Structure formats: C-alpha cells, structure tokens
Amino acid sequence: MSALDKYFKLGEHGTTVRTEVLAGLTTFLTMAYIMFVNPSILGDAGMPKGSVFVATCLIAALGSVLMGLYANYPIAIAPGMGLNAYFAYVVVLGMGYTWQAALGAVFVSGCLFLLVTIFRIRDQIINGIPASIRVAITVGIGLFLALIALKSAGVVVESKATLVTLGDLHSPSVILFTLGFFLIVVLDRLRVPGAILIGILAVTVASFIFGGNQFQGVFSAPPSIAPTFLQLDIKTALSSGFLNVVLVFFLVELFDATGTLMGVAKRAGLLVPGKMERFHRSLLADSGAIFAGSLLGTSSATAYVESASGVQAGGRTGLTAVTVAVLFLACLFIAPLAGSVPAYATAPALLFVACLMLKELTEVDWADTTEAIPAAITAVMMPFTYSIANGLAFGFISYAAIKLFTGRARDVHWMVWIIAALFLFKFAYIGGH
C-alpha cells in the first residue's frame, strides 16, 4: 500500500487504493464496448477479427499503462471511435487501399504526432485551428458514425431513386438494434455503470435466440496476433496520393486526443499551475499509443472521454488507468464471445456515441456566419460524401474563402491557410475521395 501511495501520490490527491481501483473498474465498464466494436468495424475492411481483438486489448492495456505510470493521469487509452470508421469505410472500402496501407498511414501520422508533441508544436497547431472547425469535426464524425450504425443495423438501406431509404423494420436485426439502443439510453440515464457494454451483450444474447446467431463459447486462449503484427505498408502511406489520408488521421487525432485529455484532466482538477508538466507527459503517452497501435494492427488509439466516468467515481491518479489496463489484459481470454457479436449488436453503441457527439453543436457561434457556415459544411459533408477527409477539406477551404471574401482575412491563422491550400492542391491535382 505504501509503495502505491508513494508512486501514485494517492495521499496528495486525496484518494485511496480502493477508490482508484473502483474508478478504474467504472472507466473500464464504460469503454469495454471497444473490444467488440473495433474488430467488427476493422473486420469490414478485411482485417482478421481475432487478431484485431487481441491488438485492441493490447493497445488499450499498453496505452493506459503508459498514461498511468508515466503521466500519473486517471485517463484510459484505446483505439478511437470515428478513426476506425474512417480507416475501414473510407480509406479501405471507399478509396480501395489495402488495410496494410491504412496501417502505414496510422504509423506515419503517429510519428508526426510524436514529433509535434516532443517539440511542443502541438499547442501552436491547436491554437491555430478555429474553434468552430474543431467543434464541427466532432459533430461530423458523430453524423458519420450514425449513418454507419443505421446502415449496419439495416435501418437505412440504399435506394436507386433516393440514394438512401428506410429498411425492413420487421427484420430481427432492426428490432434488436432498436431495443438495444433504447436499453443503452435508459441505462445511461439511470447512471448504470457499463450501460453501453450491457446493451451490446443484451442484443448479442438475444441474437442467439431470435437472430439465428451461433454461440461460439466465451473463453479460450487469445487468437494469434501474427496476421496483423508489423503488417503495415509504409511505402504506400508515403506516396503523394495518400498524404491526404495521413493528414486526416493526424488532424483528427490531434483534436480528439487533446480535447479529451484537457477536458477530463480539467474535470479531475489536474490542469492547475505546477502540474502542467504531467499534462505534457500525458500527450506523449497518447502519441506513443498511436505509434504502437499501428505496429500491433489497429487504427489510431486515443484518450477516451469515458475516462470522465472514472473521474466522477473518484479516480485522480494513474492507478485508475493501470487498473483499466489490467482488466483489458484479462479480456484477452474472451475472444470467442467477441467473435460472436453481430454488427447490429454494436450498432446501438455507435448510434448512442454519435448522438452524444452532436451536443458540440451548441458551441458554434451561430450569429457569425463566417464561423457557423464553414462549421456546418464540415459536419454535413462528412456523412454526405461518406468521408471525414472531404468534410475537413470543404470546411477548411470554405472557412478561408468566406473570411477572405468578407474582408476578414486577417482573422485567419496561417495554419488554416496552409491546410486549406493543401486540400485545394489535392482536389485540383490528385482528385477526389
């Protein structure tokens, strides 16, 4: 006890081992859904689900341990929602690249992320991007996730006449998806720990009875990680046509991770003078997890906003994050259960997360159309072009253009001009996607 107290400075933070462990359990329950969702999404890109499951658990454990032991922050890390969807549905299925090349892009973006963090350029980039665009990225990813969720469940299907239309509401997948979604919302409202995980497991159990799903057991030795380990294609990732993908990974990682870290750290009372050095360490831990994730075989890792639930339960030190890491390692032995979770069981979780992401819209200054219109364009173009990259591109270009044509060019940070010019060059000389 004294060793833990001394290392994590429990007394200084007014907490105990019991409180930190319970906080870690709370955080784990709220984010454990990623074990089932990530293999499901990346599996659609052709990646072996068993290997992705192992990579997901390992990187969640490694990232959280780094955060806990190095930064002493109660924040957990795992493959990020939104980024995995961009990886699978845009880069691989939409643009036609291999998943190995997509992993290469994650690796390159992780290296860039690590460099800008080490040299403390990260703050300059964050400060240079307009707040309205930052908010719009979150909202746009939310809308994109919602479309993917509704499509996975069969609620929305393609139509030659209207592009999309309503699916068969009598199908077992749609009915179970709907019940699962309402279950998650109700449990979350009642503040039941692990509401999302309970929803996924409940729909999975029901799928064995009503959906014709086959039960494959619960426990087994972990699947081999060999099919995804060190399988990244860096050469393709560095090709000219692919740099746009690297840029999107980099920007989304930048805003998502930094925003989450600052938000949760502030909520825990850790963003105070004298403790900012630990915040820089948390940025390094987060950057290292992205780098390691690409080697293991998963999309970009990021700090999880669900860590706020552990902070709410009293978590104040890295012992909370270490607890999360231990629990993810223990989950390596439930691969058969993860493999039997159907797409419509994880879809309610995707839609729920998507709905929560839309609340960021309230932070846009709707009175200023030079801020609100580019933000709206960014958010709307992501689902409508089925591409986070296109949403970002049109957002930055419209922001720079509208400011320029309304005589407010001086309000635009030099970083925005650079990013807008890169996207314009990409559309003009490389093409769409």
C-alpha positions in Angstrom: 0.0 0.0 0.0 2.7 2.4 0.9 4.6 1.8 -2.3 1.5 2.5 -4.4 0.8 5.6 -2.3 4.3 6.8 -2.8 4.4 6.2 -6.6 1.0 7.5 -7.5 0.9 10.1 -4.7 -2.5 9.0 -3.5 -2.5 10.9 -0.3 -1.5 14.1 -2.1 -4.5 13.7 -4.4 -6.9 12.8 -1.5 -7.7 9.3 -2.8 -7.1 5.7 -1.8 -6.2 2.4 -3.5 -9.8 1.2 -3.2 -11.2 4.4 -4.7 -8.7 4.3 -7.6 -9.4 0.6 -8.4 -13.2 1.2 -8.3 -12.7 4.2 -10.5 -10.7 2.1 -12.9 -13.4 -0.6 -13.0 -16.0 2.1 -13.7 -14.0 3.5 -16.6 -13.4 0.0 -18.0 -17.1 -0.8 -18.0 -18.0 2.4 -19.9 -15.4 1.8 -22.6 -15.1 -2.0 -22.8 -17.5 -1.9 -25.8 -14.5 -1.1 -28.0 -13.4 -4.7 -27.7 -16.4 -5.7 -29.7 -16.9 -2.7 -31.9 -13.3 -2.2 -33.1 -12.9 -5.8 -34.5 -16.4 -5.5 -36.1 -15.5 -2.3 -37.9 -12.0 -3.2 -38.9 -13.2 -6.7 -39.9 -15.3 -5.0 -42.5 -12.1 -3.7 -44.1 -10.9 -7.3 -44.4 -8.7 -7.5 -41.3 -8.8 -10.7 -39.2 -11.2 -10.0 -36.4 -9.4 -12.3 -33.9 -6.1 -10.5 -34.4 -7.8 -7.1 -34.2 -9.5 -8.1 -31.0 -6.1 -9.0 -29.5 -4.5 -5.8 -30.8 -7.4 -3.8 -29.4 -6.9 -5.3 -25.9 -3.1 -5.0 -26.0 -3.0 -1.4 -27.1 -5.7 -0.4 -24.6 -3.6 -2.0 -21.9 -0.3 -0.6 -23.2 -1.7 2.9 -23.7 -3.4 3.0 -20.4 -0.3 1.8 -18.6 1.8 4.5 -20.2 -0.7 7.1 -19.2 -0.9 5.7 -15.6 2.8 5.1 -14.9 4.4 7.9 -16.9 1.8 10.7 -16.6 0.0 9.6 -13.5 -3.3 10.6 -15.0 -6.6 8.7 -14.5 -7.2 8.6 -18.2 -7.5 5.4 -20.3 -6.5 4.9 -23.9 -7.8 2.6 -26.6 -8.5 2.6 -30.4 -10.7 5.6 -31.2 -14.2 5.6 -32.5 -14.5 7.6 -35.7 -10.9 7.0 -36.7 -11.6 3.3 -37.0 -14.6 4.0 -39.2 -12.6 6.3 -41.4 -9.9 3.6 -41.6 -12.3 0.9 -42.7 -15.1 2.6 -44.6 -13.3 5.4 -46.3 -9.6 4.5 -46.8 -10.1 0.8 -47.4 -13.6 0.2 -48.7 -14.1 3.7 -50.3 -10.7 4.6 -51.7 -9.6 1.0 -52.4 -6.4 0.9 -50.4 -5.3 -2.2 -48.5 -5.7 -2.3 -44.8 -1.9 -2.7 -44.6 -1.5 0.7 -46.3 -4.1 2.2 -43.9 -2.0 0.9 -41.0 1.0 2.6 -42.7 -0.9 5.9 -42.7 -1.6 5.4 -38.9 2.1 4.8 -38.4 3.2 7.9 -40.3 0.6 10.1 -38.6 1.7 8.6 -35.2 5.3 9.6 -36.0 4.2 13.1 -36.9 2.1 13.2 -33.7 5.0 12.1 -31.6 7.3 14.8 -33.2 4.9 17.7 -32.8 4.3 16.6 -29.1 8.0 16.3 -28.3 8.9 19.7 -29.8 5.7 21.2 -28.3 4.4 22.3 -31.7 1.1 20.6 -30.8 -0.2 23.7 -28.9 0.6 26.0 -31.8 -1.4 23.8 -34.2 -4.4 23.5 -31.8 -4.4 27.3 -31.2 -4.2 28.0 -34.9 -7.3 26.0 -35.9 -10.6 27.8 -35.4 -12.8 26.6 -32.6 -15.8 26.3 -34.9 -13.9 23.8 -37.1 -12.7 21.9 -34.1 -16.3 21.5 -32.9 -17.5 20.6 -36.4 -15.0 17.8 -36.7 -16.6 16.1 -33.6 -20.1 16.7 -34.9 -19.3 15.5 -38.4 -17.7 12.3 -37.1 -20.8 11.8 -35.0 -23.1 12.1 -38.0 -20.8 9.7 -39.9 -21.0 7.2 -37.1 -24.8 7.5 -37.0 -25.0 6.7 -40.7 -22.7 3.7 -40.3 -24.7 2.4 -37.3 -28.1 2.7 -39.1 -26.6 1.0 -42.2 -25.1 -1.8 -40.1 -28.4 -2.5 -38.4 -30.4 -2.4 -41.7 -32.5 0.7 -40.7 -31.1 2.6 -43.6 -30.6 0.9 -47.0 -29.5 2.1 -50.4 -32.1 3.2 -53.0 -31.6 3.9 -56.7 -34.3 6.5 -56.6 -33.4 8.4 -53.4 -29.9 7.2 -52.6 -31.0 6.0 -49.2 -34.3 4.9 -47.8 -35.9 3.1 -44.8 -35.1 -0.7 -44.5 -37.3 -3.5 -43.4 -38.5 -2.6 -39.9 -39.7 -6.1 -39.3 -36.3 -7.8 -39.6 -34.8 -9.2 -36.5 -31.7 -7.1 -36.8 -33.6 -3.8 -36.9 -35.9 -4.8 -34.0 -33.0 -6.0 -31.8 -30.9 -2.9 -32.7 -33.8 -0.6 -31.7 -34.4 -2.4 -28.4 -30.6 -2.3 -27.7 -30.4 1.4 -28.4 -33.3 2.2 -26.1 -31.8 -0.1 -23.4 -28.4 1.8 -23.6 -30.1 5.2 -23.4 -32.3 4.2 -20.4 -29.4 2.6 -18.5 -27.1 5.6 -19.2 -29.8 7.9 -17.9 -30.2 5.8 -14.8 -26.3 6.1 -14.4 -25.8 2.3 -14.6 -22.1 1.7 -15.0 -21.3 0.0 -18.3 -24.6 0.9 -20.0 -23.1 0.6 -23.5 -21.5 -2.8 -22.7 -24.7 -4.1 -21.2 -26.6 -3.0 -24.3 -24.2 -4.8 -26.6 -24.2 -8.0 -24.6 -28.0 -8.0 -24.2 -28.5 -7.7 -28.0 -25.9 -10.4 -28.6 -27.7 -12.8 -26.2 -31.0 -12.1 -27.9 -29.4 -12.7 -31.3 -28.7 -16.3 -30.3 -32.5 -16.7 -29.7 -34.1 -14.5 -32.3 -31.5 -13.7 -34.9 -30.1 -17.1 -35.8 -26.6 -16.3 -34.4 -24.4 -19.2 -33.5 -22.9 -19.3 -29.9 -19.1 -20.0 -30.1 -18.4 -20.1 -26.4 -16.9 -17.5 -24.0 -13.3 -18.4 -23.0 -10.3 -19.6 -25.0 -6.6 -18.8 -25.5 -6.1 -15.5 -27.2 -6.1 -15.7 -31.1 -2.7 -15.1 -32.8 -1.8 -11.5 -33.5 0.6 -12.6 -36.3 -1.8 -11.7 -39.2 -1.8 -8.0 -38.2 1.5 -7.6 -36.3 4.0 -5.5 -38.2 1.9 -5.8 -41.4 1.8 -2.1 -42.1 2.7 -0.8 -45.6 4.7 2.4 -45.0 5.8 2.9 -48.6 2.2 3.3 -49.9 1.4 5.6 -47.0 4.2 8.0 -48.0 3.0 8.1 -51.7 1.7 11.5 -52.9 -1.9 10.4 -53.3 -2.0 9.0 -49.8 -0.7 12.0 -47.9 -4.2 13.4 -47.6 -5.2 10.3 -45.6 -2.2 10.8 -43.3 -3.2 14.4 -42.8 -6.8 13.5 -41.8 -5.6 10.9 -39.3 -3.2 13.4 -37.9 -5.7 16.3 -37.6 -8.5 14.1 -36.1 -6.0 12.5 -33.6 -4.8 16.0 -32.7 -8.2 17.5 -31.9 -9.8 14.3 -30.4 -7.0 13.4 -28.1 -6.0 16.8 -27.0 -9.6 17.9 -26.4 -10.3 14.7 -24.4 -7.2 15.0 -22.3 -7.8 18.6 -21.4 -11.5 18.0 -20.7 -11.0 15.0 -18.4 -7.9 16.5 -16.7 -9.8 19.7 -16.0 -12.7 17.7 -14.6 -10.3 15.9 -12.3 -8.8 19.2 -11.1 -5.4 18.3 -12.7 -5.0 21.3 -15.0 -3.5 23.7 -12.4 -0.2 25.6 -12.4 2.6 23.4 -11.4 1.0 20.2 -12.8 1.1 21.1 -16.5 4.3 19.0 -16.9 2.2 16.0 -16.2 -0.2 17.1 -19.0 2.7 17.2 -21.4 3.6 13.6 -20.3 0.0 12.6 -21.0 0.3 14.0 -24.5 3.5 11.9 -25.0 1.8 8.7 -23.7 -1.1 9.3 -26.1 1.2 9.8 -29.0 3.2 6.7 -28.2 0.0 4.6 -28.2 -0.9 5.6 -31.8 2.6 4.6 -32.9 2.4 1.3 -31.1 -1.2 0.6 -32.3 -0.1 0.7 -35.9 2.6 -1.9 -35.2 0.2 -4.2 -33.4 -2.5 -3.9 -36.1 -5.3 -1.5 -35.1 -6.4 2.0 -36.1 -5.4 5.1 -34.1 -5.5 5.0 -30.3 -6.7 8.0 -28.4 -7.6 9.1 -24.9 -11.1 8.1 -24.0 -13.7 10.6 -22.9 -15.4 7.7 -21.0 -12.5 8.2 -18.5 -14.7 11.0 -17.1 -16.9 8.3 -15.6 -13.9 7.1 -13.5 -13.0 10.6 -12.5 -16.6 11.0 -11.4 -16.2 7.9 -9.3 -13.2 9.5 -7.5 -10.2 8.5 -9.8 -7.4 11.1 -9.5 -4.2 9.2 -10.3 -2.6 6.8 -12.7 -3.6 3.9 -10.6 -7.1 4.2 -12.2 -5.6 3.9 -15.7 -3.4 0.9 -14.6 -6.5 -0.8 -13.3 -8.1 -0.4 -16.7 -5.0 -1.8 -18.4 -5.1 -5.0 -16.2 -8.8 -5.5 -17.0 -8.2 -5.3 -20.7 -5.4 -7.8 -20.5 -7.7 -10.2 -18.6 -10.2 -9.8 -21.5 -7.8 -11.4 -24.0 -9.3 -14.7 -23.0 -12.8 -14.0 -24.1 -12.2 -13.9 -27.9 -15.0 -16.4 -28.8 -17.5 -14.1 -27.2 -16.1 -11.1 -29.1 -16.2 -13.0 -32.3 -19.9 -13.9 -32.0 -21.1 -10.3 -31.5 -23.1 -9.4 -34.7 -22.8 -5.9 -36.3 -26.4 -5.0 -35.3 -25.4 -5.5 -31.6 -22.6 -2.9 -31.8 -24.7 -0.6 -33.9 -26.7 0.7 -30.9 -23.4 1.7 -29.2 -22.3 3.5 -32.4 -25.5 5.4 -32.6 -25.5 6.3 -28.9 -21.9 7.6 -29.1 -22.9 9.5 -32.3 -25.8 11.2 -30.6 -23.6 12.4 -27.7 -21.1 13.8 -30.1 -23.8 16.1 -31.6 -24.0 18.2 -28.4 -20.9 20.0 -29.5 -23.1 22.0 -32.0 -24.1 24.3 -29.1 -20.6 25.6 -29.0 -20.7 27.1 -32.5 -21.3 30.9 -32.7 -24.4 30.8 -35.0 -24.6 34.6 -35.0 -21.3 34.8 -37.0 -22.0 33.2 -40.4 -18.3 33.3 -41.3 -17.8 30.8 -38.4 -21.1 28.9 -38.5 -21.3 28.2 -42.2 -17.8 26.5 -42.6 -18.6 24.5 -39.4 -21.9 23.3 -40.8 -20.3 22.5 -44.2 -17.6 20.5 -42.4 -20.1 18.5 -40.4 -22.6 17.9 -43.2 -20.1 16.9 -45.8 -18.6 14.0 -43.7 -21.7 11.8 -43.9 -23.0 13.0 -47.2 -19.7 12.2 -49.0 -19.0 9.2 -46.7 -15.6 10.8 -45.9 -14.2 12.5 -42.9 -11.4 13.8 -45.2 -13.8 15.5 -47.6 -15.6 17.1 -44.7 -12.4 18.5 -43.3 -11.3 19.7 -46.8 -14.5 21.6 -47.6 -14.6 23.0 -44.1 -11.1 24.5 -44.2 -11.4 25.7 -47.8 -14.8 27.4 -47.1 -13.5 28.9 -43.9 -10.6 30.6 -45.7 -12.6 31.6 -48.7 -15.5 33.1 -46.7 -13.2 35.1 -44.4 -11.2 36.3 -47.5 -14.3 37.5 -49.4 -15.8 39.2 -46.4 -12.7 41.2 -45.7 -11.7 39.3 -42.6 -8.6 37.5 -44.0 -6.6 38.9 -41.1 -8.8 36.8 -38.7 -7.5 33.6 -40.3 -4.5 31.9 -38.7 -1.6 31.0 -41.0 -2.1 27.3 -40.2 -5.6 27.4 -41.7 -4.2 28.9 -45.0 -1.7 26.1 -45.2 -4.2 23.3 -44.6 -6.8 24.9 -47.0 -4.1 25.2 -49.7 -3.1 21.5 -49.2 -6.7 20.4 -49.6 -7.1 22.6 -52.7 -4.0 21.2 -54.2 -5.2 17.7 -53.5 -8.6 18.3 -55.3 -7.0 20.1 -58.2 -4.2 17.8 -59.0 -4.9 14.5 -57.3 -8.7 14.2 -57.4 -11.5 13.4 -55.1 -12.1 10.8 -52.3 
